[in-house]
């Protein structure tokens, strides 16, 4: 027969060869760990301590395991010492469980945060992929506010730079959103860039800022290409409007009440107001660079040389 390989238990960093050594060096947390991982049972078996093995294997796990081990091995300690040791063991076990729960909660939180950031990154990519779709941009701006405002509060300067050159219509979509526009307008650097580039006060600005970002505008190899028609299609697509003409001191309805607009530019000598505010009269100083949102649009002009420029919201 093959000879049984014996081994020593390690309790309190001491090698234990027999029951007496176990009794003299009994340490509660070591013994509990040895019982739970099965080494105590294996040691009792290979050492031939069958009576102790049977008792250990009969331990009721619904009761205090350590108290049963103390009784099985006839450990001579005072009730006070035993209670203090068990209290200490239970304390650290509770700490261990609490730490495990906290770790699980932390991992869950990390996953939630990772998913949150990933959702924002996916939306950013979709903005690039749908860079000619104004309805999508308005929807994306709303989704950022509804779901990712926490990131946007930190990211908005980088957001502006990320899309400023390639997807300008998302910048307009953010400006159209009452809940988000002030992130841009309250930042002096961004506000200056908006005023110099996004007012569309000239056709050249409009071409450089918006039209050149659309495929139809750049498709000049087409033998039927017509720049004016391309611009008209883009304006219709993003609901960009212009109007040029003197009104001889009278107010002219450009958009009726209920149609929300964002005014990008009005020429000198002109005035605008909301349709539902007959006493209002807003001049260039109050309008240009402010990207005002109006309910309807009423216009009064003393010049026919330049155009008012606005977008439907």
FIMAR-79234 format. One record per residue (C-alpha): x, y, z; residue in three letters; residue number from 1. Coordinates in Angstrom, 1 decimal, padded with zeros to 4 digits. Last residue first. Layout:
residues N
<xx = X | yy = Y | zz = Z | aa = ALA | i = NUM>;
...
***
This chain:
residues 313
<xx = -036.1 | yy = 076.3 | zz = -034.3 | aa = UNK | i = 313>;
<xx = -036.4 | yy = 078.0 | zz = -037.7 | aa = UNK | i = 312>;
<xx = -033.2 | yy = 079.8 | zz = -038.6 | aa = UNK | i = 311>;
<xx = -032.5 | yy = 083.5 | zz = -039.1 | aa = UNK | i = 310>;
<xx = -030.7 | yy = 086.0 | zz = -041.4 | aa = UNK | i = 309>;
<xx = -031.9 | yy = 089.6 | zz = -042.0 | aa = UNK | i = 308>;
<xx = -030.6 | yy = 090.7 | zz = -045.4 | aa = UNK | i = 307>;
<xx = -028.6 | yy = 093.8 | zz = -046.5 | aa = UNK | i = 306>;
<xx = -029.1 | yy = 096.6 | zz = -049.0 | aa = UNK | i = 305>;
<xx = -032.8 | yy = 097.2 | zz = -048.8 | aa = UNK | i = 304>;
<xx = -032.6 | yy = 099.5 | zz = -045.8 | aa = UNK | i = 303>;
<xx = -035.0 | yy = 101.2 | zz = -043.4 | aa = UNK | i = 302>;
<xx = -036.3 | yy = 097.9 | zz = -042.0 | aa = UNK | i = 301>;
<xx = -039.0 | yy = 096.7 | zz = -039.7 | aa = UNK | i = 300>;
<xx = -039.4 | yy = 093.0 | zz = -039.0 | aa = UNK | i = 299>;
<xx = -041.8 | yy = 090.7 | zz = -037.1 | aa = UNK | i = 298>;
<xx = -040.7 | yy = 087.2 | zz = -036.2 | aa = UNK | i = 297>;
<xx = -042.7 | yy = 084.4 | zz = -034.5 | aa = UNK | i = 296>;
<xx = -041.8 | yy = 083.4 | zz = -031.0 | aa = UNK | i = 295>;
<xx = -038.2 | yy = 084.5 | zz = -030.7 | aa = UNK | i = 294>;
<xx = -034.8 | yy = 083.0 | zz = -029.7 | aa = UNK | i = 293>;
<xx = -032.0 | yy = 085.5 | zz = -029.8 | aa = UNK | i = 292>;
<xx = -028.6 | yy = 084.5 | zz = -031.2 | aa = UNK | i = 291>;
<xx = -026.9 | yy = 087.2 | zz = -029.1 | aa = UNK | i = 290>;
<xx = -024.2 | yy = 088.1 | zz = -031.6 | aa = UNK | i = 289>;
<xx = -026.4 | yy = 090.6 | zz = -033.3 | aa = UNK | i = 288>;
<xx = -029.7 | yy = 091.2 | zz = -031.5 | aa = UNK | i = 287>;
<xx = -029.6 | yy = 093.9 | zz = -028.8 | aa = UNK | i = 286>;
<xx = -027.0 | yy = 096.1 | zz = -030.6 | aa = UNK | i = 285>;
<xx = -028.8 | yy = 095.5 | zz = -033.9 | aa = UNK | i = 284>;
<xx = -032.1 | yy = 096.9 | zz = -032.6 | aa = UNK | i = 283>;
<xx = -035.0 | yy = 095.2 | zz = -030.8 | aa = UNK | i = 282>;
<xx = -038.4 | yy = 096.9 | zz = -030.7 | aa = UNK | i = 281>;
<xx = -041.0 | yy = 095.4 | zz = -028.4 | aa = UNK | i = 280>;
<xx = -044.4 | yy = 097.1 | zz = -028.0 | aa = UNK | i = 279>;
<xx = -046.3 | yy = 094.6 | zz = -030.1 | aa = UNK | i = 278>;
<xx = -045.0 | yy = 091.6 | zz = -028.2 | aa = UNK | i = 277>;
<xx = -046.8 | yy = 088.4 | zz = -029.4 | aa = UNK | i = 276>;
<xx = -045.0 | yy = 088.4 | zz = -032.8 | aa = UNK | i = 275>;
<xx = -041.6 | yy = 088.7 | zz = -031.2 | aa = UNK | i = 274>;
<xx = -039.7 | yy = 091.8 | zz = -032.3 | aa = UNK | i = 273>;
<xx = -037.3 | yy = 093.0 | zz = -034.9 | aa = UNK | i = 272>;
<xx = -035.5 | yy = 096.2 | zz = -036.0 | aa = UNK | i = 271>;
<xx = -033.5 | yy = 097.4 | zz = -038.9 | aa = UNK | i = 270>;
<xx = -031.2 | yy = 100.4 | zz = -039.5 | aa = UNK | i = 269>;
<xx = -028.0 | yy = 098.3 | zz = -039.4 | aa = UNK | i = 268>;
<xx = -028.4 | yy = 094.8 | zz = -040.7 | aa = UNK | i = 267>;
<xx = -030.0 | yy = 091.9 | zz = -038.7 | aa = UNK | i = 266>;
<xx = -028.1 | yy = 088.7 | zz = -038.0 | aa = UNK | i = 265>;
<xx = -028.5 | yy = 085.2 | zz = -036.5 | aa = UNK | i = 264>;
<xx = -032.1 | yy = 085.3 | zz = -035.3 | aa = UNK | i = 263>;
<xx = -033.3 | yy = 082.0 | zz = -033.8 | aa = UNK | i = 262>;
<xx = -036.9 | yy = 081.2 | zz = -034.7 | aa = UNK | i = 261>;
<xx = -039.9 | yy = 079.6 | zz = -033.1 | aa = UNK | i = 260>;
<xx = -043.1 | yy = 079.6 | zz = -035.2 | aa = UNK | i = 259>;
<xx = -046.0 | yy = 079.9 | zz = -032.8 | aa = UNK | i = 258>;
<xx = -046.7 | yy = 083.5 | zz = -033.8 | aa = UNK | i = 257>;
<xx = -046.2 | yy = 084.0 | zz = -037.5 | aa = UNK | i = 256>;
<xx = -042.9 | yy = 084.4 | zz = -039.3 | aa = UNK | i = 255>;
<xx = -041.8 | yy = 087.2 | zz = -041.5 | aa = UNK | i = 254>;
<xx = -044.6 | yy = 089.6 | zz = -040.4 | aa = UNK | i = 253>;
<xx = -043.7 | yy = 093.1 | zz = -041.6 | aa = UNK | i = 252>;
<xx = -043.7 | yy = 096.2 | zz = -039.3 | aa = UNK | i = 251>;
<xx = -044.0 | yy = 099.5 | zz = -041.1 | aa = UNK | i = 250>;
<xx = -041.4 | yy = 102.3 | zz = -041.4 | aa = UNK | i = 249>;
<xx = -041.1 | yy = 102.0 | zz = -045.1 | aa = UNK | i = 248>;
<xx = -040.6 | yy = 098.2 | zz = -045.0 | aa = UNK | i = 247>;
<xx = -037.2 | yy = 098.1 | zz = -046.8 | aa = UNK | i = 246>;
<xx = -036.1 | yy = 094.8 | zz = -048.3 | aa = UNK | i = 245>;
<xx = -034.0 | yy = 091.7 | zz = -047.8 | aa = UNK | i = 244>;
<xx = -035.1 | yy = 088.5 | zz = -046.1 | aa = UNK | i = 243>;
<xx = -033.1 | yy = 085.4 | zz = -045.3 | aa = UNK | i = 242>;
<xx = -034.0 | yy = 082.0 | zz = -044.1 | aa = UNK | i = 241>;
<xx = -032.2 | yy = 078.9 | zz = -042.9 | aa = UNK | i = 240>;
<xx = -034.5 | yy = 075.9 | zz = -042.4 | aa = UNK | i = 239>;
<xx = -031.6 | yy = 073.3 | zz = -042.3 | aa = UNK | i = 238>;
<xx = -032.7 | yy = 071.4 | zz = -045.4 | aa = UNK | i = 237>;
<xx = -034.3 | yy = 074.5 | zz = -047.1 | aa = UNK | i = 236>;
<xx = -031.1 | yy = 076.4 | zz = -046.7 | aa = UNK | i = 235>;
<xx = -029.1 | yy = 073.5 | zz = -048.1 | aa = UNK | i = 234>;
<xx = -031.4 | yy = 073.2 | zz = -051.1 | aa = UNK | i = 233>;
<xx = -031.2 | yy = 076.9 | zz = -051.8 | aa = UNK | i = 232>;
<xx = -027.4 | yy = 076.8 | zz = -051.5 | aa = UNK | i = 231>;
<xx = -027.2 | yy = 074.0 | zz = -054.1 | aa = UNK | i = 230>;
<xx = -029.5 | yy = 075.9 | zz = -056.4 | aa = UNK | i = 229>;
<xx = -027.2 | yy = 078.9 | zz = -056.3 | aa = UNK | i = 228>;
<xx = -024.2 | yy = 076.8 | zz = -056.8 | aa = UNK | i = 227>;
<xx = -025.5 | yy = 075.1 | zz = -059.9 | aa = UNK | i = 226>;
<xx = -024.0 | yy = 071.7 | zz = -060.9 | aa = UNK | i = 225>;
<xx = -025.5 | yy = 070.1 | zz = -063.9 | aa = UNK | i = 224>;
<xx = -022.2 | yy = 068.8 | zz = -065.2 | aa = UNK | i = 223>;
<xx = -021.5 | yy = 067.3 | zz = -061.8 | aa = UNK | i = 222>;
<xx = -017.8 | yy = 067.9 | zz = -061.0 | aa = UNK | i = 221>;
<xx = -018.8 | yy = 070.7 | zz = -058.7 | aa = UNK | i = 220>;
<xx = -020.2 | yy = 068.4 | zz = -056.0 | aa = UNK | i = 219>;
<xx = -018.9 | yy = 070.6 | zz = -053.2 | aa = UNK | i = 218>;
<xx = -022.3 | yy = 072.3 | zz = -052.4 | aa = UNK | i = 217>;
<xx = -024.2 | yy = 069.0 | zz = -052.6 | aa = UNK | i = 216>;
<xx = -021.7 | yy = 067.4 | zz = -050.2 | aa = UNK | i = 215>;
<xx = -022.5 | yy = 069.8 | zz = -047.4 | aa = UNK | i = 214>;
<xx = -019.8 | yy = 071.3 | zz = -045.2 | aa = UNK | i = 213>;
<xx = -019.1 | yy = 074.1 | zz = -047.7 | aa = UNK | i = 212>;
<xx = -022.6 | yy = 075.5 | zz = -047.2 | aa = UNK | i = 211>;
<xx = -022.2 | yy = 076.1 | zz = -043.4 | aa = UNK | i = 210>;
<xx = -019.3 | yy = 078.2 | zz = -042.1 | aa = UNK | i = 209>;
<xx = -017.4 | yy = 079.1 | zz = -045.3 | aa = UNK | i = 208>;
<xx = -020.4 | yy = 079.6 | zz = -047.5 | aa = UNK | i = 207>;
<xx = -022.4 | yy = 081.4 | zz = -044.9 | aa = UNK | i = 206>;
<xx = -019.5 | yy = 083.7 | zz = -044.1 | aa = UNK | i = 205>;
<xx = -019.0 | yy = 084.5 | zz = -047.8 | aa = UNK | i = 204>;
<xx = -022.7 | yy = 085.2 | zz = -048.2 | aa = UNK | i = 203>;
<xx = -022.4 | yy = 087.9 | zz = -045.5 | aa = UNK | i = 202>;
<xx = -023.9 | yy = 088.4 | zz = -042.0 | aa = UNK | i = 201>;
<xx = -023.8 | yy = 084.7 | zz = -041.3 | aa = UNK | i = 200>;
<xx = -023.8 | yy = 085.3 | zz = -037.6 | aa = UNK | i = 199>;
<xx = -021.9 | yy = 082.1 | zz = -037.0 | aa = UNK | i = 198>;
<xx = -018.3 | yy = 083.2 | zz = -037.6 | aa = UNK | i = 197>;
<xx = -017.3 | yy = 086.4 | zz = -035.8 | aa = UNK | i = 196>;
<xx = -020.1 | yy = 086.4 | zz = -033.2 | aa = UNK | i = 195>;
<xx = -019.8 | yy = 082.6 | zz = -032.5 | aa = UNK | i = 194>;
<xx = -016.0 | yy = 082.9 | zz = -032.2 | aa = UNK | i = 193>;
<xx = -016.4 | yy = 085.8 | zz = -029.7 | aa = UNK | i = 192>;
<xx = -019.0 | yy = 083.8 | zz = -027.7 | aa = UNK | i = 191>;
<xx = -016.7 | yy = 080.8 | zz = -027.6 | aa = UNK | i = 190>;
<xx = -013.8 | yy = 082.8 | zz = -026.1 | aa = UNK | i = 189>;
<xx = -016.2 | yy = 084.7 | zz = -023.7 | aa = UNK | i = 188>;
<xx = -017.9 | yy = 081.6 | zz = -022.3 | aa = UNK | i = 187>;
<xx = -021.4 | yy = 082.7 | zz = -021.2 | aa = UNK | i = 186>;
<xx = -022.8 | yy = 082.3 | zz = -024.7 | aa = UNK | i = 185>;
<xx = -021.6 | yy = 078.7 | zz = -025.2 | aa = UNK | i = 184>;
<xx = -022.8 | yy = 077.2 | zz = -021.9 | aa = UNK | i = 183>;
<xx = -025.7 | yy = 079.6 | zz = -022.2 | aa = UNK | i = 182>;
<xx = -027.2 | yy = 077.7 | zz = -025.1 | aa = UNK | i = 181>;
<xx = -027.8 | yy = 074.5 | zz = -023.1 | aa = UNK | i = 180>;
<xx = -031.3 | yy = 074.7 | zz = -021.5 | aa = UNK | i = 179>;
<xx = -032.8 | yy = 077.0 | zz = -024.1 | aa = UNK | i = 178>;
<xx = -031.7 | yy = 074.6 | zz = -026.9 | aa = UNK | i = 177>;
<xx = -031.4 | yy = 076.6 | zz = -030.1 | aa = UNK | i = 176>;
<xx = -027.8 | yy = 077.5 | zz = -029.3 | aa = UNK | i = 175>;
<xx = -027.1 | yy = 073.7 | zz = -029.1 | aa = UNK | i = 174>;
<xx = -028.7 | yy = 073.1 | zz = -032.5 | aa = UNK | i = 173>;
<xx = -026.6 | yy = 076.0 | zz = -034.0 | aa = UNK | i = 172>;
<xx = -023.4 | yy = 074.4 | zz = -032.7 | aa = UNK | i = 171>;
<xx = -024.7 | yy = 071.0 | zz = -034.1 | aa = UNK | i = 170>;
<xx = -025.1 | yy = 072.8 | zz = -037.5 | aa = UNK | i = 169>;
<xx = -021.4 | yy = 073.7 | zz = -037.5 | aa = UNK | i = 168>;
<xx = -020.3 | yy = 070.0 | zz = -038.1 | aa = UNK | i = 167>;
<xx = -016.7 | yy = 070.0 | zz = -039.4 | aa = UNK | i = 166>;
<xx = -015.1 | yy = 073.3 | zz = -038.3 | aa = UNK | i = 165>;
<xx = -016.7 | yy = 073.9 | zz = -034.9 | aa = UNK | i = 164>;
<xx = -017.5 | yy = 070.3 | zz = -034.1 | aa = UNK | i = 163>;
<xx = -014.6 | yy = 069.3 | zz = -031.9 | aa = UNK | i = 162>;
<xx = -013.8 | yy = 072.9 | zz = -030.9 | aa = UNK | i = 161>;
<xx = -017.3 | yy = 073.3 | zz = -029.5 | aa = UNK | i = 160>;
<xx = -017.3 | yy = 069.9 | zz = -027.8 | aa = UNK | i = 159>;
<xx = -013.9 | yy = 070.7 | zz = -026.3 | aa = UNK | i = 158>;
<xx = -015.4 | yy = 073.9 | zz = -024.7 | aa = UNK | i = 157>;
<xx = -018.6 | yy = 071.9 | zz = -023.7 | aa = UNK | i = 156>;
<xx = -016.8 | yy = 068.9 | zz = -022.1 | aa = UNK | i = 155>;
<xx = -017.1 | yy = 069.8 | zz = -018.4 | aa = UNK | i = 154>;
<xx = -020.8 | yy = 070.8 | zz = -018.3 | aa = UNK | i = 153>;
<xx = -021.3 | yy = 068.3 | zz = -021.2 | aa = UNK | i = 152>;
<xx = -020.3 | yy = 065.4 | zz = -019.0 | aa = UNK | i = 151>;
<xx = -022.9 | yy = 066.0 | zz = -016.4 | aa = UNK | i = 150>;
<xx = -025.5 | yy = 067.0 | zz = -019.0 | aa = UNK | i = 149>;
<xx = -025.3 | yy = 063.6 | zz = -020.6 | aa = UNK | i = 148>;
<xx = -028.8 | yy = 062.1 | zz = -020.5 | aa = UNK | i = 147>;
<xx = -031.5 | yy = 064.8 | zz = -021.0 | aa = UNK | i = 146>;
<xx = -029.2 | yy = 067.7 | zz = -022.0 | aa = UNK | i = 145>;
<xx = -027.1 | yy = 065.5 | zz = -024.4 | aa = UNK | i = 144>;
<xx = -030.3 | yy = 063.9 | zz = -025.7 | aa = UNK | i = 143>;
<xx = -031.8 | yy = 067.4 | zz = -026.4 | aa = UNK | i = 142>;
<xx = -028.7 | yy = 068.4 | zz = -028.4 | aa = UNK | i = 141>;
<xx = -028.8 | yy = 065.1 | zz = -030.3 | aa = UNK | i = 140>;
<xx = -032.5 | yy = 065.6 | zz = -031.2 | aa = UNK | i = 139>;
<xx = -031.7 | yy = 069.1 | zz = -032.5 | aa = UNK | i = 138>;
<xx = -028.8 | yy = 067.7 | zz = -034.5 | aa = UNK | i = 137>;
<xx = -030.9 | yy = 064.8 | zz = -035.9 | aa = UNK | i = 136>;
<xx = -033.4 | yy = 067.4 | zz = -037.2 | aa = UNK | i = 135>;
<xx = -030.5 | yy = 069.2 | zz = -038.8 | aa = UNK | i = 134>;
<xx = -029.1 | yy = 066.3 | zz = -040.8 | aa = UNK | i = 133>;
<xx = -026.0 | yy = 067.2 | zz = -042.7 | aa = UNK | i = 132>;
<xx = -023.5 | yy = 066.1 | zz = -040.1 | aa = UNK | i = 131>;
<xx = -025.2 | yy = 062.7 | zz = -039.6 | aa = UNK | i = 130>;
<xx = -022.0 | yy = 060.6 | zz = -039.2 | aa = UNK | i = 129>;
<xx = -020.2 | yy = 063.3 | zz = -037.3 | aa = UNK | i = 128>;
<xx = -023.1 | yy = 063.6 | zz = -034.9 | aa = UNK | i = 127>;
<xx = -023.3 | yy = 059.8 | zz = -034.6 | aa = UNK | i = 126>;
<xx = -019.7 | yy = 059.8 | zz = -033.4 | aa = UNK | i = 125>;
<xx = -020.5 | yy = 062.2 | zz = -030.6 | aa = UNK | i = 124>;
<xx = -023.5 | yy = 060.1 | zz = -029.7 | aa = UNK | i = 123>;
<xx = -021.3 | yy = 057.0 | zz = -029.4 | aa = UNK | i = 122>;
<xx = -018.9 | yy = 059.0 | zz = -027.1 | aa = UNK | i = 121>;
<xx = -021.8 | yy = 060.0 | zz = -024.9 | aa = UNK | i = 120>;
<xx = -023.0 | yy = 056.4 | zz = -024.6 | aa = UNK | i = 119>;
<xx = -019.5 | yy = 055.3 | zz = -023.8 | aa = UNK | i = 118>;
<xx = -019.2 | yy = 057.9 | zz = -021.0 | aa = UNK | i = 117>;
<xx = -022.4 | yy = 056.5 | zz = -019.4 | aa = UNK | i = 116>;
<xx = -021.4 | yy = 052.9 | zz = -020.0 | aa = UNK | i = 115>;
<xx = -018.1 | yy = 053.5 | zz = -018.2 | aa = UNK | i = 114>;
<xx = -019.8 | yy = 055.4 | zz = -015.4 | aa = UNK | i = 113>;
<xx = -022.3 | yy = 052.5 | zz = -014.9 | aa = UNK | i = 112>;
<xx = -019.5 | yy = 050.0 | zz = -015.1 | aa = UNK | i = 111>;
<xx = -017.5 | yy = 051.9 | zz = -012.5 | aa = UNK | i = 110>;
<xx = -020.6 | yy = 052.1 | zz = -010.3 | aa = UNK | i = 109>;
<xx = -021.1 | yy = 048.3 | zz = -010.6 | aa = UNK | i = 108>;
<xx = -017.4 | yy = 047.8 | zz = -009.7 | aa = UNK | i = 107>;
<xx = -017.7 | yy = 050.1 | zz = -006.7 | aa = UNK | i = 106>;
<xx = -020.9 | yy = 048.3 | zz = -005.6 | aa = UNK | i = 105>;
<xx = -019.1 | yy = 045.0 | zz = -005.8 | aa = UNK | i = 104>;
<xx = -016.1 | yy = 046.5 | zz = -003.9 | aa = UNK | i = 103>;
<xx = -018.5 | yy = 047.9 | zz = -001.3 | aa = UNK | i = 102>;
<xx = -020.2 | yy = 044.6 | zz = -000.9 | aa = UNK | i = 101>;
<xx = -016.8 | yy = 042.9 | zz = -000.5 | aa = UNK | i = 100>;
<xx = -015.6 | yy = 045.5 | zz = 002.0 | aa = UNK | i = 99>;
<xx = -018.8 | yy = 045.1 | zz = 004.0 | aa = UNK | i = 98>;
<xx = -018.3 | yy = 041.3 | zz = 004.0 | aa = UNK | i = 97>;
<xx = -014.7 | yy = 041.7 | zz = 005.2 | aa = UNK | i = 96>;
<xx = -015.7 | yy = 044.2 | zz = 007.8 | aa = UNK | i = 95>;
<xx = -018.4 | yy = 041.8 | zz = 009.0 | aa = UNK | i = 94>;
<xx = -015.8 | yy = 039.0 | zz = 009.2 | aa = UNK | i = 93>;
<xx = -013.4 | yy = 041.4 | zz = 011.0 | aa = UNK | i = 92>;
<xx = -016.1 | yy = 042.1 | zz = 013.6 | aa = UNK | i = 91>;
<xx = -017.1 | yy = 038.5 | zz = 013.9 | aa = UNK | i = 90>;
<xx = -013.5 | yy = 037.5 | zz = 014.6 | aa = UNK | i = 89>;
<xx = -013.1 | yy = 040.2 | zz = 017.2 | aa = UNK | i = 88>;
<xx = -016.3 | yy = 039.2 | zz = 018.9 | aa = UNK | i = 87>;
<xx = -015.3 | yy = 035.5 | zz = 018.7 | aa = UNK | i = 86>;
<xx = -012.0 | yy = 036.3 | zz = 020.4 | aa = UNK | i = 85>;
<xx = -013.6 | yy = 038.5 | zz = 023.1 | aa = UNK | i = 84>;
<xx = -016.3 | yy = 035.8 | zz = 023.8 | aa = UNK | i = 83>;
<xx = -013.7 | yy = 033.1 | zz = 024.0 | aa = UNK | i = 82>;
<xx = -011.5 | yy = 035.1 | zz = 026.4 | aa = UNK | i = 81>;
<xx = -014.4 | yy = 035.9 | zz = 028.6 | aa = UNK | i = 80>;
<xx = -015.7 | yy = 032.3 | zz = 028.7 | aa = UNK | i = 79>;
<xx = -012.2 | yy = 031.3 | zz = 029.9 | aa = UNK | i = 78>;
<xx = -010.1 | yy = 029.1 | zz = 027.7 | aa = UNK | i = 77>;
<xx = -009.4 | yy = 025.4 | zz = 028.0 | aa = UNK | i = 76>;
<xx = -010.0 | yy = 024.1 | zz = 024.5 | aa = UNK | i = 75>;
<xx = -011.6 | yy = 020.7 | zz = 024.6 | aa = UNK | i = 74>;
<xx = -010.9 | yy = 020.0 | zz = 020.9 | aa = UNK | i = 73>;
<xx = -014.6 | yy = 019.3 | zz = 020.1 | aa = UNK | i = 72>;
<xx = -015.9 | yy = 022.1 | zz = 022.4 | aa = UNK | i = 71>;
<xx = -013.7 | yy = 024.8 | zz = 020.8 | aa = UNK | i = 70>;
<xx = -014.6 | yy = 023.5 | zz = 017.4 | aa = UNK | i = 69>;
<xx = -018.3 | yy = 023.7 | zz = 018.2 | aa = UNK | i = 68>;
<xx = -017.8 | yy = 027.3 | zz = 019.5 | aa = UNK | i = 67>;
<xx = -016.0 | yy = 028.1 | zz = 016.2 | aa = UNK | i = 66>;
<xx = -018.8 | yy = 026.7 | zz = 014.1 | aa = UNK | i = 65>;
<xx = -021.5 | yy = 028.8 | zz = 015.8 | aa = UNK | i = 64>;
<xx = -024.7 | yy = 027.2 | zz = 014.7 | aa = UNK | i = 63>;
<xx = -026.3 | yy = 026.6 | zz = 011.2 | aa = UNK | i = 62>;
<xx = -023.1 | yy = 024.9 | zz = 010.1 | aa = UNK | i = 61>;
<xx = -023.8 | yy = 022.0 | zz = 012.4 | aa = UNK | i = 60>;
<xx = -020.5 | yy = 020.2 | zz = 012.8 | aa = UNK | i = 59>;
<xx = -020.7 | yy = 016.5 | zz = 012.1 | aa = UNK | i = 58>;
<xx = -017.5 | yy = 016.4 | zz = 010.0 | aa = UNK | i = 57>;
<xx = -015.6 | yy = 017.9 | zz = 012.9 | aa = UNK | i = 56>;
<xx = -017.0 | yy = 015.2 | zz = 015.2 | aa = UNK | i = 55>;
<xx = -016.1 | yy = 012.4 | zz = 012.8 | aa = UNK | i = 54>;
<xx = -012.6 | yy = 013.8 | zz = 012.4 | aa = UNK | i = 53>;
<xx = -012.0 | yy = 014.1 | zz = 016.1 | aa = UNK | i = 52>;
<xx = -012.8 | yy = 010.4 | zz = 016.5 | aa = UNK | i = 51>;
<xx = -010.7 | yy = 009.6 | zz = 013.4 | aa = UNK | i = 50>;
<xx = -007.4 | yy = 011.2 | zz = 014.5 | aa = UNK | i = 49>;
<xx = -005.4 | yy = 009.1 | zz = 012.1 | aa = UNK | i = 48>;
<xx = -002.9 | yy = 011.8 | zz = 011.2 | aa = UNK | i = 47>;
<xx = -003.9 | yy = 011.6 | zz = 007.5 | aa = UNK | i = 46>;
<xx = -007.6 | yy = 012.1 | zz = 008.5 | aa = UNK | i = 45>;
<xx = -007.1 | yy = 014.8 | zz = 011.1 | aa = UNK | i = 44>;
<xx = -005.0 | yy = 016.7 | zz = 008.7 | aa = UNK | i = 43>;
<xx = -007.5 | yy = 016.3 | zz = 005.8 | aa = UNK | i = 42>;
<xx = -010.3 | yy = 017.6 | zz = 008.1 | aa = UNK | i = 41>;
<xx = -008.3 | yy = 020.6 | zz = 009.2 | aa = UNK | i = 40>;
<xx = -007.3 | yy = 021.4 | zz = 005.6 | aa = UNK | i = 39>;
<xx = -010.9 | yy = 021.6 | zz = 004.5 | aa = UNK | i = 38>;
<xx = -010.9 | yy = 025.3 | zz = 003.5 | aa = UNK | i = 37>;
<xx = -013.6 | yy = 026.2 | zz = 006.0 | aa = UNK | i = 36>;
<xx = -012.0 | yy = 024.2 | zz = 008.8 | aa = UNK | i = 35>;
<xx = -008.6 | yy = 025.7 | zz = 008.3 | aa = UNK | i = 34>;
<xx = -010.1 | yy = 029.2 | zz = 008.1 | aa = UNK | i = 33>;
<xx = -012.0 | yy = 028.6 | zz = 011.4 | aa = UNK | i = 32>;
<xx = -008.9 | yy = 027.3 | zz = 013.0 | aa = UNK | i = 31>;
<xx = -006.8 | yy = 030.3 | zz = 012.0 | aa = UNK | i = 30>;
<xx = -009.5 | yy = 032.7 | zz = 013.1 | aa = UNK | i = 29>;
<xx = -009.8 | yy = 031.1 | zz = 016.5 | aa = UNK | i = 28>;
<xx = -006.2 | yy = 030.5 | zz = 017.4 | aa = UNK | i = 27>;
<xx = -005.5 | yy = 027.2 | zz = 019.2 | aa = UNK | i = 26>;
<xx = -001.8 | yy = 026.9 | zz = 020.0 | aa = UNK | i = 25>;
<xx = -001.9 | yy = 024.7 | zz = 023.0 | aa = UNK | i = 24>;
<xx = -004.9 | yy = 022.7 | zz = 021.8 | aa = UNK | i = 23>;
<xx = -003.5 | yy = 022.1 | zz = 018.4 | aa = UNK | i = 22>;
<xx = -000.1 | yy = 021.1 | zz = 019.8 | aa = UNK | i = 21>;
<xx = -002.0 | yy = 018.6 | zz = 022.1 | aa = UNK | i = 20>;
<xx = -003.9 | yy = 017.3 | zz = 019.1 | aa = UNK | i = 19>;
<xx = -000.8 | yy = 016.5 | zz = 017.2 | aa = UNK | i = 18>;
<xx = 001.7 | yy = 017.7 | zz = 014.6 | aa = UNK | i = 17>;
<xx = 001.1 | yy = 021.5 | zz = 014.5 | aa = UNK | i = 16>;
<xx = 003.7 | yy = 023.7 | zz = 012.7 | aa = UNK | i = 15>;
<xx = 003.6 | yy = 027.3 | zz = 014.2 | aa = UNK | i = 14>;
<xx = 002.6 | yy = 030.5 | zz = 012.2 | aa = UNK | i = 13>;
<xx = -000.4 | yy = 031.0 | zz = 014.6 | aa = UNK | i = 12>;
<xx = -001.6 | yy = 027.7 | zz = 013.4 | aa = UNK | i = 11>;
<xx = 000.1 | yy = 025.8 | zz = 010.5 | aa = UNK | i = 10>;
<xx = -001.1 | yy = 022.2 | zz = 010.3 | aa = UNK | i = 9>;
<xx = 001.6 | yy = 019.7 | zz = 009.6 | aa = UNK | i = 8>;
<xx = 001.7 | yy = 017.2 | zz = 006.8 | aa = UNK | i = 7>;
<xx = 001.5 | yy = 013.5 | zz = 006.4 | aa = UNK | i = 6>;
<xx = 001.8 | yy = 011.5 | zz = 003.2 | aa = UNK | i = 5>;
<xx = 000.0 | yy = 008.2 | zz = 003.5 | aa = UNK | i = 4>;
<xx = 002.2 | yy = 005.3 | zz = 002.4 | aa = UNK | i = 3>;
<xx = 001.1 | yy = 003.5 | zz = -000.7 | aa = UNK | i = 2>;
<xx = 000.0 | yy = 000.0 | zz = 000.0 | aa = UNK | i = 1>;
***
